[in-house]
Amino acid sequence: MARAMGEGMSRPGDMLFGRRTWADVTTAWSGRDDGNPFTTHLNAATKYLASTTLADAGAWENPILLRGRL
C-alpha cells in the first residue's frame, strides 16, 4: 500500500474541498513541516475550496477559493 501511495504522490495533482472538509484538513495538515513525503505532497498541491461563506482560504499553501452558488 505504501508503494502505491508513493507512486500516486510522485505525480502532481490538485485537491478539491468543501468548507467543512477544508476546516478539518487544514487543522490537521496546514503548517506542518515534518519531512513526511505525504505532508510535502499535500503542501505543494493546488487546493480548490468551494465555499459561499468563507472570505479567505489562506489557512494553507496554494489555495484557490471558489465562490458563488452552484
N, CA, C and O atoms as a Tripos MOL2 file, in Angstrom:
@<TRIPOS>MOLECULE
protein
  280   279    70     0     0
PROTEIN
NO_CHARGES

@<TRIPOS>ATOM
      1 N           0.8300   -1.1820    0.0000 N.3       1 MET1
      2 CA          0.0000    0.0000    0.0000 C.3       1 MET1
      3 C           0.8810    1.2550    0.0000 C.2       1 MET1
      4 O           0.5970    2.2190   -0.7110 O.2       1 MET1
      5 N           1.9380    1.2350    0.7910 N.am      2 ALA2
      6 CA          2.8240    2.4030    0.8420 C.3       2 ALA2
      7 C           3.4590    2.6590   -0.5140 C.2       2 ALA2
      8 O           3.6450    3.8130   -0.9000 O.2       2 ALA2
      9 N           3.7920    1.6080   -1.2400 N.am      3 ARG3
     10 CA          4.3790    1.7800   -2.5700 C.3       3 ARG3
     11 C           3.3710    2.4470   -3.5110 C.2       3 ARG3
     12 O           3.7270    3.3580   -4.2570 O.2       3 ARG3
     13 N           2.1220    1.9970   -3.4780 N.am      4 ALA4
     14 CA          1.0870    2.5790   -4.3410 C.3       4 ALA4
     15 C           0.8410    4.0410   -3.9820 C.2       4 ALA4
     16 O           0.6690    4.8760   -4.8690 O.2       4 ALA4
     17 N           0.8250    4.3510   -2.7020 N.am      5 MET5
     18 CA          0.6390    5.7510   -2.2920 C.3       5 MET5
     19 C           1.8200    6.5950   -2.7320 C.2       5 MET5
     20 O           1.6410    7.7280   -3.1790 O.2       5 MET5
     21 N           3.0260    6.0570   -2.6100 N.am      6 GLY6
     22 CA          4.2190    6.7780   -3.0400 C.3       6 GLY6
     23 C           4.2030    7.0690   -4.5210 C.2       6 GLY6
     24 O           4.6010    8.1530   -4.9480 O.2       6 GLY6
     25 N           3.7470    6.1100   -5.3120 N.am      7 GLU7
     26 CA          3.6410    6.3350   -6.7600 C.3       7 GLU7
     27 C           2.6270    7.4210   -7.0630 C.2       7 GLU7
     28 O           2.8680    8.2740   -7.9170 O.2       7 GLU7
     29 N           1.5100    7.3990   -6.3820 N.am      8 GLY8
     30 CA          0.4930    8.4280   -6.5960 C.3       8 GLY8
     31 C           0.9610    9.7990   -6.1850 C.2       8 GLY8
     32 O           0.6410   10.7900   -6.8420 O.2       8 GLY8
     33 N           1.7150    9.8710   -5.1040 N.am      9 MET9
     34 CA          2.2110   11.1580   -4.6210 C.3       9 MET9
     35 C           3.3610   11.6890   -5.4550 C.2       9 MET9
     36 O           3.7040   12.8660   -5.3550 O.2       9 MET9
     37 N           3.9560   10.8490   -6.2690 N.am     10 SER10
     38 CA          5.0560   11.3150   -7.1070 C.3      10 SER10
     39 C           4.5650   12.1260   -8.2930 C.2      10 SER10
     40 O           5.3560   12.7980   -8.9550 O.2      10 SER10
     41 N           3.2850   12.0710   -8.5650 N.am     11 ARG11
     42 CA          2.6830   12.8510   -9.6570 C.3      11 ARG11
     43 C           1.9440   14.0550   -9.0730 C.2      11 ARG11
     44 O           1.3070   13.9470   -8.0250 O.2      11 ARG11
     45 N           2.0260   15.1950   -9.7470 N.am     12 PRO12
     46 CA          1.3020   16.3560   -9.2340 C.3      12 PRO12
     47 C          -0.2000   16.1330   -9.3370 C.2      12 PRO12
     48 O          -0.6790   15.3760  -10.1810 O.2      12 PRO12
     49 N          -0.9140   16.7950   -8.4770 N.am     13 GLY13
     50 CA         -2.3630   16.6990   -8.5110 C.3      13 GLY13
     51 C          -2.9810   17.8260   -7.7020 C.2      13 GLY13
     52 O          -2.3560   18.3770   -6.7960 O.2      13 GLY13
     53 N          -4.1820   18.1500   -8.0350 N.am     14 ASP14
     54 CA         -4.9200   19.1810   -7.3230 C.3      14 ASP14
     55 C          -5.9040   18.5180   -6.3780 C.2      14 ASP14
     56 O          -6.1910   17.3260   -6.4880 O.2      14 ASP14
     57 N          -6.4170   19.3140   -5.4430 N.am     15 MET15
     58 CA         -7.3650   18.8010   -4.4680 C.3      15 MET15
     59 C          -8.5790   19.7220   -4.4410 C.2      15 MET15
     60 O          -8.4520   20.9320   -4.6310 O.2      15 MET15
     61 N          -9.7490   19.1490   -4.2070 N.am     16 LEU16
     62 CA        -10.9870   19.9090   -4.1150 C.3      16 LEU16
     63 C         -11.6030   19.6610   -2.7470 C.2      16 LEU16
     64 O         -11.7580   18.5160   -2.3230 O.2      16 LEU16
     65 N         -11.9540   20.7500   -2.0590 N.am     17 PHE17
     66 CA        -12.5340   20.6670   -0.7230 C.3      17 PHE17
     67 C         -13.8200   21.4650   -0.6440 C.2      17 PHE17
     68 O         -13.9930   22.4650   -1.3410 O.2      17 PHE17
     69 N         -14.7120   21.0140    0.2060 N.am     18 GLY18
     70 CA        -15.8330   21.8190    0.6700 C.3      18 GLY18
     71 C         -15.3930   22.5160    1.9470 C.2      18 GLY18
     72 O         -14.3260   22.2180    2.4830 O.2      18 GLY18
     73 N         -16.1960   23.4250    2.4280 N.am     19 ARG19
     74 CA        -15.8220   24.2250    3.6060 C.3      19 ARG19
     75 C         -15.5580   23.3700    4.8390 C.2      19 ARG19
     76 O         -14.5650   23.5920    5.5330 O.2      19 ARG19
     77 N         -16.4100   22.4110    5.1240 N.am     20 ARG20
     78 CA        -16.2530   21.6040    6.3410 C.3      20 ARG20
     79 C         -15.0090   20.7150    6.2770 C.2      20 ARG20
     80 O         -14.2660   20.6060    7.2520 O.2      20 ARG20
     81 N         -14.7920   20.0860    5.1300 N.am     21 THR21
     82 CA        -13.5960   19.2530    4.9830 C.3      21 THR21
     83 C         -12.3500   20.1150    5.0410 C.2      21 THR21
     84 O         -11.3480   19.7180    5.6360 O.2      21 THR21
     85 N         -12.4000   21.2890    4.4290 N.am     22 TRP22
     86 CA        -11.2750   22.2180    4.4600 C.3      22 TRP22
     87 C         -10.9010   22.5450    5.9030 C.2      22 TRP22
     88 O          -9.7210   22.5340    6.2540 O.2      22 TRP22
     89 N         -11.8820   22.8320    6.7300 N.am     23 ALA23
     90 CA        -11.6170   23.1600    8.1260 C.3      23 ALA23
     91 C         -10.9420   21.9940    8.8410 C.2      23 ALA23
     92 O          -9.9900   22.2020    9.5930 O.2      23 ALA23
     93 N         -11.4130   20.7890    8.6210 N.am     24 ASP24
     94 CA        -10.8250   19.6110    9.2690 C.3      24 ASP24
     95 C          -9.4120   19.3340    8.7760 C.2      24 ASP24
     96 O          -8.5080   19.0980    9.5780 O.2      24 ASP24
     97 N          -9.2200   19.3600    7.4730 N.am     25 VAL25
     98 CA         -7.9240   19.0020    6.8970 C.3      25 VAL25
     99 C          -6.8760   20.0730    7.2000 C.2      25 VAL25
    100 O          -5.7290   19.7390    7.4960 O.2      25 VAL25
    101 N          -7.2450   21.3380    7.1330 N.am     26 THR26
    102 CA         -6.2580   22.3800    7.4390 C.3      26 THR26
    103 C          -5.8420   22.3200    8.9040 C.2      26 THR26
    104 O          -4.6920   22.6180    9.2280 O.2      26 THR26
    105 N          -6.7510   21.9420    9.7880 N.am     27 THR27
    106 CA         -6.3990   21.7990   11.1980 C.3      27 THR27
    107 C          -5.3310   20.7210   11.3740 C.2      27 THR27
    108 O          -4.4090   20.8770   12.1750 O.2      27 THR27
    109 N          -5.4580   19.6390   10.6280 N.am     28 ALA28
    110 CA         -4.5250   18.5210   10.7640 C.3      28 ALA28
    111 C          -3.2280   18.7020    9.9810 C.2      28 ALA28
    112 O          -2.1790   18.2450   10.4350 O.2      28 ALA28
    113 N          -3.2670   19.3630    8.8040 N.am     29 TRP29
    114 CA         -2.1090   19.3390    7.9050 C.3      29 TRP29
    115 C          -1.4480   20.6760    7.6410 C.2      29 TRP29
    116 O          -0.2520   20.6990    7.3520 O.2      29 TRP29
    117 N          -2.1500   21.7780    7.7200 N.am     30 SER30
    118 CA         -1.5140   23.0570    7.3760 C.3      30 SER30
    119 C          -0.4420   23.4140    8.3970 C.2      30 SER30
    120 O          -0.5910   23.1550    9.5910 O.2      30 SER30
    121 N           0.6160   23.9980    7.9160 N.am     31 GLY31
    122 CA          1.6890   24.4230    8.7900 C.3      31 GLY31
    123 C           2.6610   23.3250    9.1880 C.2      31 GLY31
    124 O           3.6490   23.5930    9.8710 O.2      31 GLY31
    125 N           2.3980   22.1030    8.7750 N.am     32 ARG32
    126 CA          3.3200   21.0060    9.0980 C.3      32 ARG32
    127 C           4.5550   21.0750    8.2190 C.2      32 ARG32
    128 O           4.4860   21.4130    7.0370 O.2      32 ARG32
    129 N           5.6650   20.7520    8.8150 N.am     33 ASP33
    130 CA          6.9360   20.6390    8.0940 C.3      33 ASP33
    131 C           7.7210   19.5380    8.7830 C.2      33 ASP33
    132 O           8.7470   19.7840    9.4170 O.2      33 ASP33
    133 N           7.2170   18.3180    8.6460 N.am     34 ASP34
    134 CA          7.7580   17.2020    9.4140 C.3      34 ASP34
    135 C           8.6010   16.2390    8.5920 C.2      34 ASP34
    136 O           9.0110   15.1960    9.1030 O.2      34 ASP34
    137 N           8.8720   16.5650    7.3220 N.am     35 GLY35
    138 CA          9.6810   15.6990    6.4840 C.3      35 GLY35
    139 C           8.9380   14.5070    5.9120 C.2      35 GLY35
    140 O           9.5180   13.7240    5.1600 O.2      35 GLY35
    141 N           7.6840   14.3550    6.2470 N.am     36 ASN36
    142 CA          6.8520   13.2750    5.7300 C.3      36 ASN36
    143 C           6.5570   13.5600    4.2580 C.2      36 ASN36
    144 O           6.1080   14.6620    3.9430 O.2      36 ASN36
    145 N           6.7910   12.6080    3.3360 N.am     37 PRO37
    146 CA          6.5300   12.8760    1.9170 C.3      37 PRO37
    147 C           5.0590   13.1860    1.6340 C.2      37 PRO37
    148 O           4.7570   13.9210    0.6940 O.2      37 PRO37
    149 N           4.1520   12.6420    2.4230 N.am     38 PHE38
    150 CA          2.7280   12.9380    2.2370 C.3      38 PHE38
    151 C           2.4580   14.4020    2.5730 C.2      38 PHE38
    152 O           1.6980   15.0700    1.8720 O.2      38 PHE38
    153 N           3.0750   14.9000    3.6380 N.am     39 THR39
    154 CA          2.9370   16.3090    4.0040 C.3      39 THR39
    155 C           3.4680   17.2010    2.8900 C.2      39 THR39
    156 O           2.8260   18.1850    2.5210 O.2      39 THR39
    157 N           4.6260   16.8660    2.3580 N.am     40 THR40
    158 CA          5.2210   17.6430    1.2690 C.3      40 THR40
    159 C           4.2850   17.6800    0.0700 C.2      40 THR40
    160 O           4.0960   18.7340   -0.5380 O.2      40 THR40
    161 N           3.6990   16.5430   -0.2730 N.am     41 HIS41
    162 CA          2.7840   16.4600   -1.4090 C.3      41 HIS41
    163 C           1.5400   17.3110   -1.1580 C.2      41 HIS41
    164 O           1.1210   18.0680   -2.0340 O.2      41 HIS41
    165 N           0.9500   17.1950    0.0220 N.am     42 LEU42
    166 CA         -0.2460   17.9800    0.3380 C.3      42 LEU42
    167 C           0.0490   19.4700    0.3030 C.2      42 LEU42
    168 O          -0.7450   20.2460   -0.2280 O.2      42 LEU42
    169 N           1.1720   19.8760    0.8590 N.am     43 ASN43
    170 CA          1.5050   21.3000    0.8790 C.3      43 ASN43
    171 C           1.7350   21.8530   -0.5220 C.2      43 ASN43
    172 O           1.4000   23.0080   -0.7850 O.2      43 ASN43
    173 N           2.2960   21.0590   -1.4220 N.am     44 ALA44
    174 CA          2.6030   21.5340   -2.7700 C.3      44 ALA44
    175 C           1.3830   21.5480   -3.6970 C.2      44 ALA44
    176 O           1.3690   22.2830   -4.6840 O.2      44 ALA44
    177 N           0.3790   20.7580   -3.3940 N.am     45 ALA45
    178 CA         -0.7960   20.6500   -4.2730 C.3      45 ALA45
    179 C          -1.5880   21.9580   -4.2970 C.2      45 ALA45
    180 O          -1.6530   22.6770   -3.3000 O.2      45 ALA45
    181 N          -2.1840   22.2520   -5.4480 N.am     46 THR46
    182 CA         -3.1440   23.3450   -5.5260 C.3      46 THR46
    183 C          -4.4330   22.8570   -4.8820 C.2      46 THR46
    184 O          -4.9310   21.7770   -5.1990 O.2      46 THR46
    185 N          -4.9620   23.6620   -3.9810 N.am     47 LYS47
    186 CA         -6.1520   23.2760   -3.2420 C.3      47 LYS47
    187 C          -7.3060   24.2010   -3.6090 C.2      47 LYS47
    188 O          -7.2360   25.4080   -3.3760 O.2      47 LYS47
    189 N          -8.3550   23.6430   -4.1770 N.am     48 TYR48
    190 CA         -9.5440   24.3880   -4.5260 C.3      48 TYR48
    191 C         -10.5480   24.2310   -3.3950 C.2      48 TYR48
    192 O         -10.8340   23.1160   -2.9580 O.2      48 TYR48
    193 N         -11.0780   25.3420   -2.9270 N.am     49 LEU49
    194 CA        -12.0350   25.3530   -1.8330 C.3      49 LEU49
    195 C         -13.3370   25.9600   -2.3080 C.2      49 LEU49
    196 O         -13.3890   27.1360   -2.6670 O.2      49 LEU49
    197 N         -14.3920   25.1550   -2.3110 N.am     50 ALA50
    198 CA        -15.7230   25.6250   -2.6950 C.3      50 ALA50
    199 C         -16.4640   26.0570   -1.4380 C.2      50 ALA50
    200 O         -16.7440   25.2350   -0.5660 O.2      50 ALA50
    201 N         -16.7820   27.3390   -1.3420 N.am     51 SER51
    202 CA        -17.4830   27.8430   -0.1700 C.3      51 SER51
    203 C         -18.2200   29.1250   -0.5150 C.2      51 SER51
    204 O         -17.7190   29.9700   -1.2570 O.2      51 SER51
    205 N         -19.4060   29.2510    0.0310 N.am     52 THR52
    206 CA        -20.1550   30.5050   -0.1150 C.3      52 THR52
    207 C         -20.0570   31.3400    1.1530 C.2      52 THR52
    208 O         -20.5530   32.4660    1.1870 O.2      52 THR52
    209 N         -19.4190   30.8020    2.2090 N.am     53 THR53
    210 CA        -19.3780   31.5120    3.4840 C.3      53 THR53
    211 C         -17.9880   31.9850    3.8900 C.2      53 THR53
    212 O         -17.8740   32.9620    4.6300 O.2      53 THR53
    213 N         -16.9390   31.3300    3.4340 N.am     54 LEU54
    214 CA        -15.5920   31.7480    3.8230 C.3      54 LEU54
    215 C         -15.1370   32.9470    2.9960 C.2      54 LEU54
    216 O         -15.3740   33.0120    1.7900 O.2      54 LEU54
    217 N         -14.4880   33.8840    3.6560 N.am     55 ALA55
    218 CA        -13.9740   35.0700    2.9640 C.3      55 ALA55
    219 C         -12.5290   34.8840    2.5310 C.2      55 ALA55
    220 O         -12.0410   35.6170    1.6710 O.2      55 ALA55
    221 N         -11.8340   33.9030    3.1210 N.am     56 ASP56
    222 CA        -10.4150   33.7290    2.8620 C.3      56 ASP56
    223 C         -10.0660   32.2490    2.9450 C.2      56 ASP56
    224 O         -10.6140   31.5220    3.7740 O.2      56 ASP56
    225 N          -9.1530   31.8040    2.0840 N.am     57 ALA57
    226 CA         -8.7030   30.4070    2.0930 C.3      57 ALA57
    227 C          -7.2220   30.3210    2.4300 C.2      57 ALA57
    228 O          -6.5760   29.3230    2.1110 O.2      57 ALA57
    229 N          -6.6810   31.3350    3.0600 N.am     58 GLY58
    230 CA         -5.2560   31.4120    3.2880 C.3      58 GLY58
    231 C          -4.7120   30.5620    4.4150 C.2      58 GLY58
    232 O          -3.5780   30.7730    4.8460 O.2      58 GLY58
    233 N          -5.4820   29.6090    4.9050 N.am     59 ALA59
    234 CA         -5.0170   28.7770    6.0130 C.3      59 ALA59
    235 C          -3.9830   27.7460    5.5950 C.2      59 ALA59
    236 O          -3.4140   27.0690    6.4520 O.2      59 ALA59
    237 N          -3.7240   27.6100    4.3000 N.am     60 TRP60
    238 CA         -2.8170   26.5700    3.8210 C.3      60 TRP60
    239 C          -2.1740   27.0550    2.5330 C.2      60 TRP60
    240 O          -2.6880   27.9700    1.8910 O.2      60 TRP60
    241 N          -1.0650   26.4550    2.1520 N.am     61 GLU61
    242 CA         -0.3580   26.8580    0.9360 C.3      61 GLU61
    243 C          -1.1770   26.5590   -0.3220 C.2      61 GLU61
    244 O          -1.8900   25.5570   -0.3740 O.2      61 GLU61
    245 N          -1.0780   27.4120   -1.3190 N.am     62 ASN62
    246 CA         -1.6330   27.2250   -2.6630 C.3      62 ASN62
    247 C          -3.1530   27.0480   -2.7150 C.2      62 ASN62
    248 O          -3.6380   26.1510   -3.4050 O.2      62 ASN62
    249 N          -3.9140   27.8850   -2.0000 N.am     63 PRO63
    250 CA         -5.3670   27.7420   -2.0690 C.3      63 PRO63
    251 C          -5.9730   28.6060   -3.1730 C.2      63 PRO63
    252 O          -5.4380   29.6550   -3.5300 O.2      63 PRO63
    253 N          -7.0850   28.1450   -3.6940 N.am     64 ILE64
    254 CA         -7.9090   28.9400   -4.6090 C.3      64 ILE64
    255 C          -9.3410   28.8300   -4.1090 C.2      64 ILE64
    256 O          -9.9220   27.7450   -4.0940 O.2      64 ILE64
    257 N          -9.9000   29.9510   -3.7030 N.am     65 LEU65
    258 CA        -11.2610   29.9780   -3.1760 C.3      65 LEU65
    259 C         -12.2560   30.1120   -4.3190 C.2      65 LEU65
    260 O         -12.1990   31.0640   -5.0980 O.2      65 LEU65
    261 N         -13.1600   29.1580   -4.4120 N.am     66 LEU66
    262 CA        -14.2180   29.1610   -5.4240 C.3      66 LEU66
    263 C         -15.4940   29.6520   -4.7620 C.2      66 LEU66
    264 O         -16.0850   28.9530   -3.9390 O.2      66 LEU66
    265 N         -15.9110   30.8480   -5.1220 N.am     67 ARG67
    266 CA        -17.1050   31.4410   -4.5160 C.3      67 ARG67
    267 C         -18.2870   31.3220   -5.4360 C.2      67 ARG67
    268 O         -18.1410   31.0660   -6.6320 O.2      67 ARG67
    269 N         -19.4560   31.5080   -4.8750 N.am     68 GLY68
    270 CA        -20.6620   31.5160   -5.6840 C.3      68 GLY68
    271 C         -21.5590   30.3410   -5.3760 C.2      68 GLY68
    272 O         -21.2280   29.4820   -4.5590 O.2      68 GLY68
    273 N         -22.6640   30.3150   -6.0190 N.am     69 ARG69
    274 CA        -23.6560   29.2700   -5.8280 C.3      69 ARG69
    275 C         -23.6170   28.2960   -6.9920 C.2      69 ARG69
    276 O         -23.3570   28.6840   -8.1310 O.2      69 ARG69
    277 N         -23.8720   27.0570   -6.7070 N.am     70 LEU70
    278 CA        -23.9410   26.0480   -7.7630 C.3      70 LEU70
    279 C         -25.3620   25.9280   -8.2520 C.2      70 LEU70
    280 O         -25.6420   25.1290   -9.1460 O.2      70 LEU70
@<TRIPOS>BOND
     1     1     2 1
     2     2     3 1
     3     3     4 2
     4     3     5 am
     5     5     6 1
     6     6     7 1
     7     7     8 2
     8     7     9 am
     9     9    10 1
    10    10    11 1
    11    11    12 2
    12    11    13 am
    13    13    14 1
    14    14    15 1
    15    15    16 2
    16    15    17 am
    17    17    18 1
    18    18    19 1
    19    19    20 2
    20    19    21 am
    21    21    22 1
    22    22    23 1
    23    23    24 2
    24    23    25 am
    25    25    26 1
    26    26    27 1
    27    27    28 2
    28    27    29 am
    29    29    30 1
    30    30    31 1
    31    31    32 2
    32    31    33 am
    33    33    34 1
    34    34    35 1
    35    35    36 2
    36    35    37 am
    37    37    38 1
    38    38    39 1
    39    39    40 2
    40    39    41 am
    41    41    42 1
    42    42    43 1
    43    43    44 2
    44    43    45 am
    45    45    46 1
    46    46    47 1
    47    47    48 2
    48    47    49 am
    49    49    50 1
    50    50    51 1
    51    51    52 2
    52    51    53 am
    53    53    54 1
    54    54    55 1
    55    55    56 2
    56    55    57 am
    57    57    58 1
    58    58    59 1
    59    59    60 2
    60    59    61 am
    61    61    62 1
    62    62    63 1
    63    63    64 2
    64    63    65 am
    65    65    66 1
    66    66    67 1
    67    67    68 2
    68    67    69 am
    69    69    70 1
    70    70    71 1
    71    71    72 2
    72    71    73 am
    73    73    74 1
    74    74    75 1
    75    75    76 2
    76    75    77 am
    77    77    78 1
    78    78    79 1
    79    79    80 2
    80    79    81 am
    81    81    82 1
    82    82    83 1
    83    83    84 2
    84    83    85 am
    85    85    86 1
    86    86    87 1
    87    87    88 2
    88    87    89 am
    89    89    90 1
    90    90    91 1
    91    91    92 2
    92    91    93 am
    93    93    94 1
    94    94    95 1
    95    95    96 2
    96    95    97 am
    97    97    98 1
    98    98    99 1
    99    99   100 2
   100    99   101 am
   101   101   102 1
   102   102   103 1
   103   103   104 2
   104   103   105 am
   105   105   106 1
   106   106   107 1
   107   107   108 2
   108   107   109 am
   109   109   110 1
   110   110   111 1
   111   111   112 2
   112   111   113 am
   113   113   114 1
   114   114   115 1
   115   115   116 2
   116   115   117 am
   117   117   118 1
   118   118   119 1
   119   119   120 2
   120   119   121 am
   121   121   122 1
   122   122   123 1
   123   123   124 2
   124   123   125 am
   125   125   126 1
   126   126   127 1
   127   127   128 2
   128   127   129 am
   129   129   130 1
   130   130   131 1
   131   131   132 2
   132   131   133 am
   133   133   134 1
   134   134   135 1
   135   135   136 2
   136   135   137 am
   137   137   138 1
   138   138   139 1
   139   139   140 2
   140   139   141 am
   141   141   142 1
   142   142   143 1
   143   143   144 2
   144   143   145 am
   145   145   146 1
   146   146   147 1
   147   147   148 2
   148   147   149 am
   149   149   150 1
   150   150   151 1
   151   151   152 2
   152   151   153 am
   153   153   154 1
   154   154   155 1
   155   155   156 2
   156   155   157 am
   157   157   158 1
   158   158   159 1
   159   159   160 2
   160   159   161 am
   161   161   162 1
   162   162   163 1
   163   163   164 2
   164   163   165 am
   165   165   166 1
   166   166   167 1
   167   167   168 2
   168   167   169 am
   169   169   170 1
   170   170   171 1
   171   171   172 2
   172   171   173 am
   173   173   174 1
   174   174   175 1
   175   175   176 2
   176   175   177 am
   177   177   178 1
   178   178   179 1
   179   179   180 2
   180   179   181 am
   181   181   182 1
   182   182   183 1
   183   183   184 2
   184   183   185 am
   185   185   186 1
   186   186   187 1
   187   187   188 2
   188   187   189 am
   189   189   190 1
   190   190   191 1
   191   191   192 2
   192   191   193 am
   193   193   194 1
   194   194   195 1
   195   195   196 2
   196   195   197 am
   197   197   198 1
   198   198   199 1
   199   199   200 2
   200   199   201 am
   201   201   202 1
   202   202   203 1
   203   203   204 2
   204   203   205 am
   205   205   206 1
   206   206   207 1
   207   207   208 2
   208   207   209 am
   209   209   210 1
   210   210   211 1
   211   211   212 2
   212   211   213 am
   213   213   214 1
   214   214   215 1
   215   215   216 2
   216   215   217 am
   217   217   218 1
   218   218   219 1
   219   219   220 2
   220   219   221 am
   221   221   222 1
   222   222   223 1
   223   223   224 2
   224   223   225 am
   225   225   226 1
   226   226   227 1
   227   227   228 2
   228   227   229 am
   229   229   230 1
   230   230   231 1
   231   231   232 2
   232   231   233 am
   233   233   234 1
   234   234   235 1
   235   235   236 2
   236   235   237 am
   237   237   238 1
   238   238   239 1
   239   239   240 2
   240   239   241 am
   241   241   242 1
   242   242   243 1
   243   243   244 2
   244   243   245 am
   245   245   246 1
   246   246   247 1
   247   247   248 2
   248   247   249 am
   249   249   250 1
   250   250   251 1
   251   251   252 2
   252   251   253 am
   253   253   254 1
   254   254   255 1
   255   255   256 2
   256   255   257 am
   257   257   258 1
   258   258   259 1
   259   259   260 2
   260   259   261 am
   261   261   262 1
   262   262   263 1
   263   263   264 2
   264   263   265 am
   265   265   266 1
   266   266   267 1
   267   267   268 2
   268   267   269 am
   269   269   270 1
   270   270   271 1
   271   271   272 2
   272   271   273 am
   273   273   274 1
   274   274   275 1
   275   275   276 2
   276   275   277 am
   277   277   278 1
   278   278   279 1
   279   279   280 2
@<TRIPOS>SUBSTRUCTURE
     1 MET1         2 RESIDUE 1 A MET
     2 ALA2         6 RESIDUE 1 A ALA
     3 ARG3        10 RESIDUE 1 A ARG
     4 ALA4        14 RESIDUE 1 A ALA
     5 MET5        18 RESIDUE 1 A MET
     6 GLY6        22 RESIDUE 1 A GLY
     7 GLU7        26 RESIDUE 1 A GLU
     8 GLY8        30 RESIDUE 1 A GLY
     9 MET9        34 RESIDUE 1 A MET
    10 SER10       38 RESIDUE 1 A SER
    11 ARG11       42 RESIDUE 1 A ARG
    12 PRO12       46 RESIDUE 1 A PRO
    13 GLY13       50 RESIDUE 1 A GLY
    14 ASP14       54 RESIDUE 1 A ASP
    15 MET15       58 RESIDUE 1 A MET
    16 LEU16       62 RESIDUE 1 A LEU
    17 PHE17       66 RESIDUE 1 A PHE
    18 GLY18       70 RESIDUE 1 A GLY
    19 ARG19       74 RESIDUE 1 A ARG
    20 ARG20       78 RESIDUE 1 A ARG
    21 THR21       82 RESIDUE 1 A THR
    22 TRP22       86 RESIDUE 1 A TRP
    23 ALA23       90 RESIDUE 1 A ALA
    24 ASP24       94 RESIDUE 1 A ASP
    25 VAL25       98 RESIDUE 1 A VAL
    26 THR26      102 RESIDUE 1 A THR
    27 THR27      106 RESIDUE 1 A THR
    28 ALA28      110 RESIDUE 1 A ALA
    29 TRP29      114 RESIDUE 1 A TRP
    30 SER30      118 RESIDUE 1 A SER
    31 GLY31      122 RESIDUE 1 A GLY
    32 ARG32      126 RESIDUE 1 A ARG
    33 ASP33      130 RESIDUE 1 A ASP
    34 ASP34      134 RESIDUE 1 A ASP
    35 GLY35      138 RESIDUE 1 A GLY
    36 ASN36      142 RESIDUE 1 A ASN
    37 PRO37      146 RESIDUE 1 A PRO
    38 PHE38      150 RESIDUE 1 A PHE
    39 THR39      154 RESIDUE 1 A THR
    40 THR40      158 RESIDUE 1 A THR
    41 HIS41      162 RESIDUE 1 A HIS
    42 LEU42      166 RESIDUE 1 A LEU
    43 ASN43      170 RESIDUE 1 A ASN
    44 ALA44      174 RESIDUE 1 A ALA
    45 ALA45      178 RESIDUE 1 A ALA
    46 THR46      182 RESIDUE 1 A THR
    47 LYS47      186 RESIDUE 1 A LYS
    48 TYR48      190 RESIDUE 1 A TYR
    49 LEU49      194 RESIDUE 1 A LEU
    50 ALA50      198 RESIDUE 1 A ALA
    51 SER51      202 RESIDUE 1 A SER
    52 THR52      206 RESIDUE 1 A THR
    53 THR53      210 RESIDUE 1 A THR
    54 LEU54      214 RESIDUE 1 A LEU
    55 ALA55      218 RESIDUE 1 A ALA
    56 ASP56      222 RESIDUE 1 A ASP
    57 ALA57      226 RESIDUE 1 A ALA
    58 GLY58      230 RESIDUE 1 A GLY
    59 ALA59      234 RESIDUE 1 A ALA
    60 TRP60      238 RESIDUE 1 A TRP
    61 GLU61      242 RESIDUE 1 A GLU
    62 ASN62      246 RESIDUE 1 A ASN
    63 PRO63      250 RESIDUE 1 A PRO
    64 ILE64      254 RESIDUE 1 A ILE
    65 LEU65      258 RESIDUE 1 A LEU
    66 LEU66      262 RESIDUE 1 A LEU
    67 ARG67      266 RESIDUE 1 A ARG
    68 GLY68      270 RESIDUE 1 A GLY
    69 ARG69      274 RESIDUE 1 A ARG
    70 LEU70      278 RESIDUE 1 A LEU
